[in-house]
Structures are given as C-alpha cells and as structure tokens.
Amino acid sequence: MSAAEGERLKYLFKAVLGVDVDAIVSQVVATVAVERAEQVRRNSEDWRKYMQAEGSVVFLPRRVMEIGRSGGRP
C-alpha cells in the first residue's frame, strides 16, 4: 500500500466512522510500551528473588551464555 492510499484510508475512517487512526495507533503503542516495561520489572524482581534463593551464584550452560553474542560458538 502506498502512502497516498494509507492517507486516503485514514481520511475515509475519519469521515465515515469518526475514527482517528493515528490516535488509536499511538494509544496502542503506548499501551504496549507500558506493558513491556511492567514485564521487565516483574522479570527483574523474579530474577533477583531467584538469585537470592540460589546464593547469588548460578551456573548457566555455555549455549545460554552465548546467546546474542556475535561470532558465538554453536
């Protein structure tokens, strides 16, 4: 879809249904951002509790430690 078609569809939604597509998209993006931030907070808290229970030392398998590293071994 071209930019002109997108703008035409936005206009039609606004004119016919009274729906502001840009406002809805920004609300959805903000909601997702807040939910992800809350998930990160919960995960961090869970990890902290786990580390305290394990005595703050956890041994991870090599493949887990190399996830996301460039040039990591398979």
Beta strands, then each sheet from edge to edge (+ up, - down):
end
